[in-house]
Amino acid sequence: MTKLSVNINKIATLRNSRGGNTPNLLKVAADIEAFGAQGITVHPRPDERHIRYQDAYDLKKTVTTEYNIEGNPIEKFKQMVLKVLPTQVTLVPDAVDNLTSNAGWDTIEHQNYLKEIIAEFQAHGIRTSIFIDADKKRIEAAAKTGTDRIELYTEQYAVQYALGNFEAVKPYAAAAQLAHDLGMGVNAGHDLSLDNIAFFTKHLPHLAEVSIGHALISESLYLGLENVVNMYLDRMQQDQ
């Protein structure tokens, strides 16, 4: 069964936009777990524009499901991960000024670099995953790094699915099968949503985990907005 890990970066963005502690990141994470999600994901960036490094430490004390920390393994990130000791670290090659992740690792060019970092994390009992495109040669090179898993970068699938191109899932299915055959677990993430998740999970063999944040939080606003508006209207009328 594929597990759902919820990325709570957008909750931190909302909190940071106003200051203070509303919404409370730790409570939201606990609620998401209580609602049935099997994991919590955070992706702290150097400028801490959403998840702060301190959040990563605080969440370690409260998350009871799988805890996944994503990011580019610069020195500050690496030292934080080694202190927090999450369930999983997902290595993402995003630039400092990226709004969001927009490419997977070139595991051929950076193979030795990744091999060294992965070995260090694994020595501390942390499962490792590499964010990667659905590319045969790069997946084969990923296997040589010793990583436990790969995370397939699914933006192109989401874009093509929205255009009605259901064949777009095939390269990801082939990539997942190849990764499995090479001894790696398979995760996936980026722009997966309620619209495209059922088709994706149905056609992806050996899919262990999906990490979903932006769409899930946005959909939660839409699907919960009517309920909250009516709760306000009801309470405003109680004493009239």
N, C-alpha and C positions, 0 to 999 in steps of 0.2 A: 504494500500500500504506500502510495506517495505521500510524504509528509508535507505539511504547510508550515513554512517559517514566515512570520510576518515582520516586514521591515518597518520600524517605527520612526524612521528619520523625519517623516512629515509631521508627526506629532511634536517632535522637538522643534521643527521650523515654526510651527504655530505658537508654541510656548515662547520661543526666543523673540518672536515679533512683538511681543507685549512686555516682556520681562516677567519677573515673578515665576510662579510654578504652576500656571494653569495653561493647558492641561498638564496634569501630573504624570510625567513619563513613566514612573514606576508603577503607578496604579493602572495606567493604560496597558502596560505590559502584562501585569497580573490578570487584568480582565480578559485580555486576548487569550491568555493561557486557559483561563476558566471557561471561556467560550469554546474551547476545543482545539485551538491551534497547537501544533506540536513543536513549535520553536519560535524564538525571537531573534531577529537580525538587526544589527546596527552597522552603519558605515560612517565612522567619524572621519572628517577631512581636516587637513592642517589648520584651516581657518575657523573650524568649529562652528560653521554657519547653521548647522542643525544639531546633530549629536555632538556633545562635548566629550572630551576624553574622560572627564569625571563621571559622566553618565555611564560610560562603559564599565567603570569600577563599581558604581552604585548598582547597576543592573545585575552584576555577578552575584550580589547578595540576595537578590529576590527572584531571579528567573529559575524556575524549577524544571522547565523543559530543556530542549537543546538550545544552546546559546551560540550564535554565529556572529563573528565580527569580521566585516569586510574592509578592505582597504589596500592602498599601495604600501608595501612594506618598507617605507622609509624608517630611519632609525627610531624616531619617536613612536611610530605605530608599532614597530617590532617590540620595543621595550614594554609598551602598554600591554600587548597581547601576552607576553611572557609573564607579566605580573597578574593579569586577570585570569589566565588559563581558561578560556572558553572551551566549549565542546568542539568548535570548529573555527578555523580561520580561513577566509576566502580571499585569495590574493588577486587584486584588481589593479591593472596598470593605468589608473586614471591620473591625469595631470592635476597639479595643485588647483588650477583655476577652472576645471571642468564643472559644469552644472550637474552633470550626471555621467555615469560610466558610458563610454561610447566605442569601446573596442576591447577585444580579448587580447591575451598575451601572445606575443610571437615566441612560442616555446622553443623554436629552433635557435633564434638569435640569443635568447636569454636563458637557455637551458642550464648552464652552469650556475648562473646567479640564482635561479629558482631552486635548483637542487640543493644549494647550500642553505637557503632560507628554510626550505621545507624540512630538511633534516634537523635543523635546530628546533623548529616548532614540534616536530614529531618526537624528538628526544624529551620534550616536556609533556608528552601525552596529549597533544592537541591534534585533532584530525585536520588535514589540510585539503584545500580545494583550489583549483586554478580556474579563473574566469577566462573563457576561451570561445572563439568562434567555431562553428560547425565545419571545421576544415580537417580533412583526413591527415595531412602531413603534420599539422600542429598537434593533433590529438596523439598521434604516434610519438611525437617528440615529448609531449606531456608525460607519457608513460615512463619515459627515461629519466624524468626528474624525481621519480619516487612518490609523487603525490598520491594521496588516498582517493581523491575524487576530482572531477572537473565540474565546472558550472557552465552550461551552455548559455551563451549570450543570445537571447531570443528576440531582440528588437525586429530583425528582418522578418521573422516568422509572423510577429504581431502586425507589422505593416502590410504584408502580403495577404494575411488572413482577412484583414479588414477590407481589402480590395476584392475578395472572393477567390483568391488563389490558394485553394486548399492543398495544392501540391507542395506548397512551401514548407510543409512539415517534414517532407521526405529526407532532406539533408540532415535534419536534426535527429530523425529516427535512425538513420545510418550512422551518424556520429555517436549516438548513444550505444548502439550495438557494438561498434568498434571499441569504444571505451571499455565496455563490459568485457569484451573478448580480451582486452589487454590488461584486465585486472583492476580497473578503476571503477569507483562508484560514479553515478551520474546525478548531478543537480541541474537546475535550470532557473533562469530569472531574467527579467527586464521586459517591461510592457506586457506581461501576462495579466489577464483580466477576466472578469466574469464572462465576457463575450467569447474569449478564445481558449480558456483553460480546459474545458471538457474535451474539446477536439484534440488539444495538445497531449493531455495525459493519456487519452485513449490510444494515441498512435506512437507514443514514446516508450520503447521497451526499457526495462530496468531503471525507471526514473525513481530515484530515492527521495528527492526533495525539491520543492519549488520555493523560491523566495520572492514574495510579492509585497510591495509597499505602496507606491504612488497610486496605482489603480484601486487597490483595496481600500485605502483611506478615503479616496475621492468617492468611491461607490458607497462607502459607509455614510458619508455626508448626504448623498442623494437619497439613499434608502431609509435613512433615519430622520431626515429633515421634517417630513410631514408630521411624524410622531411628536417631535420636540415642539414645533410650532403650536400644535394643538394642545400640548401640555401647558404651554404658557397661557394660551387663551382660556383654558379651563381654570387655571389657578387664579388668573386675574378676575374671573367672574365669581369666585367662591364667596367673597365678602361683599358683593354688591347686592 
